[in-house]
Amino acid sequence: MTNKNGRPPIGIDKESFEGLCEIQCTQEDIARFFKCSVDTITRWCKKTYGCTFADILAQKKEVGKMSLRRMQWKAAESGNVTMLIWLGKNMLEQSDSTNVTLNNDKPFEINVNVLEQQK
């Protein structure tokens, strides 16, 4: 279908649009993907969903987060040590800290020297 007052409408695939929102693409990213303007995305969202791009992005990025969590969990279950450590620190409040006990009440000072990388 063509618009008699201008160029033909841009075809924005709803499934692709929602997938891009799930991986938290910006409105500019999505406009580039569909080879259209940000204003076109704004109008399309209003027409298709009856709300703003920001509303749809907020909704769909939560779906993306769930998918990412699922993949992280599967990686941990398959024995990915890095993921096991990361999930332990973030979900179980585990840490790599070391407790130091001093046997006296004398004040102490810790000096940390950072060496510049040689060029």
C-alpha positions as CSV (number, residue, x, y, z in Angstrom):
1,M,0.0,0.0,0.0
2,T,1.4,3.4,-0.9
3,N,0.7,6.8,0.7
4,K,-0.7,9.2,-1.9
5,N,0.8,12.1,-0.1
6,G,4.4,10.8,0.1
7,R,6.6,7.9,0.0
8,P,5.5,4.3,0.8
9,P,5.3,3.4,4.5
10,I,8.3,1.8,6.1
11,G,7.8,-1.9,6.9
12,I,8.6,-2.4,10.6
13,D,8.3,-6.0,11.6
14,K,6.8,-6.2,15.1
15,E,8.7,-9.4,16.0
16,S,12.1,-7.9,15.0
17,F,11.2,-4.6,16.8
18,E,10.4,-6.4,20.0
19,G,13.5,-8.6,19.7
20,L,15.7,-5.4,19.4
21,C,13.9,-3.9,22.5
22,E,14.6,-7.1,24.4
23,I,18.4,-6.7,23.9
24,Q,18.0,-3.0,25.0
25,C,18.7,-1.4,21.6
26,T,18.2,2.4,21.7
27,Q,15.5,4.1,19.6
28,E,18.3,5.3,17.3
29,D,19.7,1.7,16.9
30,I,16.2,0.5,16.0
31,A,15.7,3.3,13.5
32,R,19.0,2.5,11.8
33,F,18.1,-1.2,11.7
34,F,14.8,-0.4,9.9
35,K,16.4,2.3,7.8
36,C,14.0,5.0,9.0
37,S,14.0,8.0,11.3
38,V,13.5,8.1,15.1
39,D,10.3,10.0,14.4
40,T,9.0,7.1,12.3
41,I,9.7,4.7,15.2
42,T,7.9,7.0,17.6
43,R,4.8,7.2,15.3
44,W,4.8,3.5,14.7
45,C,4.9,2.7,18.4
46,K,2.0,5.0,19.1
47,K,0.0,3.5,16.2
48,T,0.9,-0.2,16.9
49,Y,1.0,-0.2,20.7
50,G,-0.9,2.9,21.7
51,C,2.0,4.1,23.9
52,T,5.5,5.6,23.7
53,F,8.7,3.9,22.6
54,A,10.0,4.2,26.2
55,D,7.0,2.3,27.5
56,I,7.5,-0.6,25.1
57,L,11.3,-0.6,25.7
58,A,10.8,-0.8,29.4
59,Q,8.4,-3.7,29.0
60,K,10.4,-5.7,26.5
61,K,13.8,-5.2,28.1
62,E,12.4,-7.1,31.1
63,V,11.8,-10.1,28.8
64,G,15.4,-9.8,27.7
65,K,16.7,-9.7,31.3
66,M,14.8,-12.9,32.0
67,S,16.3,-14.6,29.0
68,L,19.8,-13.5,30.1
69,R,19.2,-14.8,33.6
70,R,18.1,-18.1,32.2
71,M,21.3,-18.4,30.1
72,Q,23.4,-17.5,33.1
73,W,21.7,-20.1,35.2
74,K,22.2,-22.8,32.5
75,A,25.9,-21.8,32.2
76,A,26.3,-22.2,36.0
77,E,24.4,-25.5,36.0
78,S,26.8,-26.8,33.2
79,G,29.7,-26.1,35.5
80,N,30.9,-22.7,34.2
81,V,33.1,-21.7,37.1
82,T,33.1,-18.0,36.3
83,M,29.3,-17.9,36.2
84,L,29.1,-19.9,39.4
85,I,31.3,-17.4,41.2
86,W,29.5,-14.4,39.7
87,L,26.1,-15.7,40.7
88,G,27.4,-16.6,44.1
89,K,28.7,-13.1,44.7
90,N,25.6,-11.4,43.3
91,M,22.8,-13.7,44.5
92,L,24.3,-15.3,47.7
93,E,26.3,-12.3,48.9
94,Q,29.5,-14.3,48.8
95,S,32.8,-12.5,48.5
96,D,36.5,-12.8,48.0
97,S,37.3,-10.8,51.1
98,T,40.0,-11.8,53.7
99,N,39.6,-10.9,57.3
100,V,42.8,-9.7,59.1
101,T,43.0,-9.9,62.9
102,L,45.7,-7.9,64.7
103,N,47.0,-9.0,68.0
104,N,47.7,-5.6,69.3
105,D,46.1,-2.2,69.4
106,K,48.8,-0.4,67.5
107,P,47.7,1.7,64.6
108,F,48.8,0.5,61.2
109,E,49.1,1.9,57.8
110,I,48.7,0.3,54.4
111,N,50.5,1.7,51.4
112,V,49.5,0.8,48.0
113,N,51.8,1.8,45.2
114,V,50.5,1.8,41.7
115,L,53.2,1.6,39.1
116,E,52.6,3.2,35.7
117,Q,52.8,0.9,32.8
118,Q,56.0,1.3,30.9
119,K,55.6,2.7,27.5
